Amino acid sequence: MTKRIMLIILLFTGLAVKAQHNPDDQVMSDNWDVIGSVDFKIVKDSEMFPVYNANIKKFANKPFELEGYIVPIKDGMKQTKFMLSTLPINQCFYCGKNGVPIMVMVEMAEPIKFTYQTITVKGTLKLSTGNAMDNPPISLVAAKSI
């Protein structure tokens, strides 16, 4: 169930709804703009496929850096696989009142300690063409904290 919820959140990467949040908390950068440019093609209720433009494709399989907030997908103070968001976890849509923030899946080379502060990670940007209902469309793999 949690996996399904997290994947649904990720589906809306390019469809983020403007939400009521503290604008000072939101991380904005050129790299997040690249991530947010992804569109989705809905085939049916259980199938949604990412549509990547040339701007994001040029970064595929190359080092990519993002600053953001950890949104854990498993319990624990040390995280190796988590979502990285432009908004803090307390401002995410499934926690209450806000819209869907832009997020990517991050797979760390080594565990990182959970924090409510922003982190900056650098890893290889991977773009999946599969059904976004089953697999995260955008991920940073072999990421390291910088």
Secondary structure, 3 states (H helix, E strand, C coil): CHHHHHHHHHHCHHHCCCCCCCCCCCCCCHHHHHHHCCEEEEEECCEEEEECCHHHHCCCCCEEEEEEEEEECCCCCEEEEEEEECCCHHHCHHHCCCCCCCEEEEEEEEEEECCCCCEEEEEEEEECCCCCCCCCCEEEEEEEEC
